[in-house]
Amino acid sequence: MKLSDLKTGEKGVIVKVLGHGGFRKRIVEMGFIKGNVVKVLLNAPLQDPVKYQILGYEVSLRHKEAEMIEVISTEEAKTLEKTYSQNVSCSAKCDDADDAPLTDKQLHDVAIRKRRTINVALVGNPNCGKTSLFNFASGAHEHVGNYSGVTVDAKEATASFEGYDFNIIDLPGTYSLSAYSPEELYVRRQIIDKTPDVVLNVLDASNLERNLYLTTQLVDMHLRMICALNMYDEFEERGDKLDHKTLGQLFGIPMVPTVFKTGKGVDLLFHIIINMYEGVDFIDKKGNINPQVARDIQEWHKNYEGHHGSNHGEDFAHGNKPNDSVSRHIHLNHGTVIEQGIEAIKTELKNDEQIRHKYSTRYLSIKLLEMDSETEKEISQLPNAQRIIEIRDREAARIKKDLKEDSETAIMDAKYGFIHGALHEAGYEKGDTGDTYQVTHIIDRIITNRYVGFPIFFALIFLMFHATFTLGQYPMDWIEALVGLLGDVVGKALPDGIVRDMVCDGIIGGVGSVIVFLPQILILYGFISFMEDSGYMSRAAFIMDRLMHKMGLHGKSFIPLVMGFGCNVPAIMATRTLESRKSRLITMLILPMMSCSARLPIYIMITGAFFAVEYQSIVMISLYVIGIAMAVVMSRIFSRWLVRGDDTPFVMELPPYRFPSTKTIARHTWEKGKQYLRKMGGVILVASIAVWALGYFPHNDSLEPRQQQEQSYIGQIGKTIEPIFKAQGFDWKLDVGLVSGIGAKEIVASTMGVLYGDDTTNADETTKHERMRQHMEADGITPLVAFCYLLFVLLYFPCLATIVAIKNESGSWRWALFTALYTTMLAWVVSAAVYQVGRLVLY
């Protein structure tokens, strides 16, 4: 709870102070230190401010300031104390002490235990290894891809270390904290609104100069911050040199060499995070740490002394004056001309107390000089907003006059100048081992070659789908045999009746008809995972940029489009990495054309039934090609007549190739497999039973199975909508399958498994595909109708989850409903045209 929640006369214990560094410093100096007891004395006549008693003296705070102080009430402290006591050892005396008031010492101890939860935000450039640390430290299995924008949302996990619990938030990769792209703005808002206790800035040690630009912006925000120099093993292998302790002192931030792949340096990193969290706000201007805080840290430190070496450059636990060994916050100097402008704006900003609780006024001043639109929007709410903007404009004009460049460029140049100087002073030298990315450059000469680049790309795509369909056939046959065996065993074990029919025809027939495609799903995701992890996905975007541009898209749009072959939902979320709203929106609108893995069971089921083995791969690949072709056509239409906007330049990092480990690919592939299996036990199971029930009732034992289906509820529904699909040659069973697929595309396959399942108990030697073809041909379904049905499944209404994802990412139901409508109309027109033309040609 917050201090502002306490009522008059109530007591609480300080747990932590939130907000930015300057605000925290001021509050701490007033005595609001972790573990101290504070009492609410009275409210002002207008209820604000409030008078509190702490450390024997009285102090007043406004409600806004009190909201930034986390406390526990005496009642909550009692509950926690009882819980802690029971966890250690509790006798009958515990109950007797329930009503006894806690001493100040007990209140202090409870608050300290409560405080030992640290919120850590991971911030860094794409491909710097944030998600690797996230997985290593927490045991989470988030996917690590070797291209920009893998983490498209904040992921959270927990870890424990040296008596502390860590809530770790993995934020999207970003190159800066400007309002240039959605992920940059998202990271900025998360840091400001969520106020993490510590920001862990992960740097790629091989690209220090570029990575440190983001660090300078984080320094401006006056945060508790630590830097991890990741991939330090590659740094040392190249022969690069750096005095990381000196660099840390120059930036005012601890710099810790790490290798997240192996865990090297991670223990030390978390040890320093604890030190920073517990000590950084309690050092006075003379460098002395608060004695009360020092005692708590020293007591904790005794338990872990020697685990990380006695001298690790960032230790608040030793000595009265630790400022020689710890990194203290500094302001990065932008030069006299710019600093004068920053100070002028800052002085006016300080006239409003409320803004200082949430933001560093220096950070806001810099952002205003950078002409940041989001900051201007925030400032516009202040009563002195007009005056602030007037000063900003005046100072920006002066900077341009003195430095001969606009203020935004001047600040950027100043930051890079500081970075360059700091690296030079820290002895940064590149190794003389030659071209360290020689293998990457050799591979790129081939893969991105103007003559063989495209053939290689299309060959890889063909290999991916061919392996999915051919290699996956063997385990699919085994699973199909097991499902058939299970159906026979259960059918013989259960007596005739509704339960037997539901289990055999509904559950086993429906779920079994979908679960057999698990091997193909795993193979497809394995290929996509390899392309992501190796770095090839970025090259694919690179070679496809010109084609994407002709479609009215950005080259980076290709990455979510390829991801769409796995699942449309994360692919739509991945569009956040696109800076242009136009490209982002068009990519979302055409993504349903990419054949997601949920459609794969339908493709395999129908092609296996109606087309010879030698033609199955061609039919399957033609569906993917048609989907891509339709995406190209619709993209051109949307970019020309529907979605307006300017193009953004093609700026994308091409990371070095890294051969992904088998374990990583296997884990990522299996995670997707587990999602597929969970869907089998959830929505597919329920849908299969529902479809079976609609086809079973009202039941009449005297009717033949075919007649029973036609007079059932599902038959009545199908007959009602059958005229809509007459132009495609679909019968009512196919129509019902399409309707059921609105929820999830796998349900189409399970519906067909139920409707076209065995209607006799005799076990013949024919395969499942042959039996299905026999049943469908009996209903008048030809290969042409089957192919048109596949076209309709390819193009029509994406699943509900995809529609919701489009709504969330576009910010409007308008675009989500438009997608549902236009894809269904397009599917109807294309499938009808192919059927009518095909019937004229073939018959």
Secondary structure, DSSP 8 states (H G I E B T S, - for coil): -BGGG--TT-EEEEEEE-S-HHHHHHHHHTT--TT-EEEEEEE-TTS-SEEEEETTEEEEE-HHHHTTEEEEEHHHHHHHHHHHHHHH---THHHHTTTS---HHHHHHHHHHHH-EEEEEEEE-TTSSHHHHHHHHH-------SSTTS--S-EEEEEEETTEEEEEEE----S-SSSSSHHHHHHHHHHHHH--SEEEEEEEGGGHHHHHHHHHHHHHTT--EEEEEESHHHHHHTT-B--HHHHHHHHTS-EEE-BTTTTBTHHHHHHHHHHHHHHGGGB-TTS-B-HHHHHHHHHHHHTTTTSS-S--S--TTSSS-GGGTS---------HHHHHHHHHHHHHHTT-HHHHHHS-HHHHHHHHHTT-HHHHHHHTTSTTHHHHHHHHHHHHHHHHHHHSS-HHHHHHHHHHHHHHHHHHHTT-B--SS--TTHHHHHHHHHHT-TTTHHHHHHHHHHHHHHHHHHTTHHHHHHHHHHHHHHHHHHHHHS-SSHHHHIIIIIIIHHHHHHHTTHHHHHHHHHHHHHHHHHTHHHHHHHHHHHHHHHTT--GGGHHHHHHTTT-HHHHHHGGGG-S-HHHHHHHHHHGGGS--TTTHHHHHHHHHHHS-HHHHHHHHHHHHHHHHHHHHHHHHHIIIII-------------------HHHHHHHHHHHHHHHHHHIIIIIHHHHHHHHHHHHSS--TTS-HHHHHHHSHHHHHHHHHGGGGGGGT--HHHHHHHHHTTT-THHHHHHHHHHTS--S----S--HHHHHHHHHHHTT--HHHHHHHHHHHHHS---HHHHHHHHHHHT-HHHHHHHHHHHHHHHHHHHHHHHHHHHHHH-
